[in-house]
């Protein structure tokens, strides 16, 4: 009896009918095979550089008093970079201001004089020549003050330009002067690259230019900082390297 039960149990476990009920046949979907060209991703090594650079120079001549930046410093627009000595210039400004104060006294005296002669002339108490001379002295003093004020403004501009400032936010790429140097007008003091205008120049073979689209986004990896960014293809420079023929 036990042998018969064992046989029936094995028969039920391995019976094809029972197995078919537990695992139905898999469904198969058929698709048409299509031959296509699949885009291939390739990596290229580029050079990170600054699209906007400024060769900072001096508008005025003078002795360098302080150099306030060093190569590699990050700076903001308007930050002082170099200060020139203005000791003599300060004295000229003080003298010019004193000169204007003296002219103001001349103007007050000349105005008082010509108004007095104007009254006398109306009463025939003086000649027209004396009156005309008094008016001329008053007008001459006014013109002298105007000229001195313009000269003072020029000196103040010169002093303001004795502090050379950063033209925009960026990084100091090179420093060309030291404290104690004498600089002439137009002297190159430093080079600054704009940190807001970074570009990557990537040389590629001309055969892939047909796949390069301006405005397309591409992944960019900066190995020095282990940083990944997304860049945009801005333009293709239509000049090939003479040796490599890359674009």
Long-range contacts (C-beta under 8 A, 24 or more apart in sequence): 39-211, 42-208, 44-202, 44-203, 44-204, 45-202, 46-200, 46-201, 46-202, 46-203, 47-200, 47-201, 47-202, 48-198, 48-199, 48-200, 48-222, 49-193, 49-198, 49-199, 49-200, 49-201, 50-170, 50-173, 50-193, 50-194, 50-195, 50-197, 50-198, 50-199, 51-194, 51-197, 51-198, 51-199, 52-168, 52-170, 52-193, 52-194, 52-196, 52-197, 53-173, 53-191, 53-192, 53-193, 53-194, 54-167, 54-168, 54-170, 54-191, 54-192, 54-194, 55-188, 55-191, 56-81, 56-164, 56-166, 56-167, 56-188, 56-189, 56-190, 56-191, 56-192, 57-164, 57-186, 57-187, 57-188, 57-189, 58-82, 58-84, 58-161, 58-164, 58-183, 58-184, 58-185, 58-186, 58-187, 58-189, 59-161, 59-185, 60-84, 60-158, 60-161, 60-162, 60-185, 61-182, 61-183, 61-184, 61-185, 62-86, 62-162, 62-182, 62-183, 63-180, 63-181, 63-182, 63-183, 64-177, 64-178, 64-179, 64-180, 64-181, 64-182, 64-183, 65-179, 66-179, 67-175, 67-177, 67-178, 67-179, 69-172, 69-175, 69-190, 70-172, 70-175, 71-172, 71-173, 71-174, 71-175, 72-171, 72-172, 73-171, 73-172, 74-170, 74-171, 74-195, 75-166, 75-169, 75-170, 75-171, 75-172, 75-192, 76-166, 76-169, 77-165, 77-166, 77-167, 77-168, 77-169, 78-165, 78-166, 79-165, 79-166, 80-163, 80-164, 80-165, 81-164, 81-165, 81-166, 81-172, 81-189, 81-190, 82-163, 82-164, 82-177, 82-189, 82-190, 83-162, 83-163, 83-164, 84-162, 84-163, 84-164, 84-183, 85-162, 86-159, 86-162, 89-155, 89-158, 89-159, 89-162, 90-159, 92-155, 93-152, 93-155, 93-156, 93-159, 96-148, 96-151, 96-152, 96-155, 97-152, 99-148, 100-145, 100-148, 100-149, 100-152, 103-141, 103-144, 103-145, 103-148, 104-145, 106-141, 106-144, 107-138, 107-141, 107-142, 107-145, 110-134, 110-137, 110-138, 110-140, 110-141, 111-138, 113-137, 113-138, 114-138, 164-189, 166-192, 167-192, 168-192, 168-194, 168-196, 169-194, 169-195, 169-196, 170-194, 170-195, 170-196, 171-195, 199-234, 200-231, 201-237, 203-241, 203-244, 203-246, 203-247, 204-246, 204-247, 205-245, 205-246, 205-247, 206-240, 206-245, 206-246, 206-247, 209-236, 209-247, 212-236
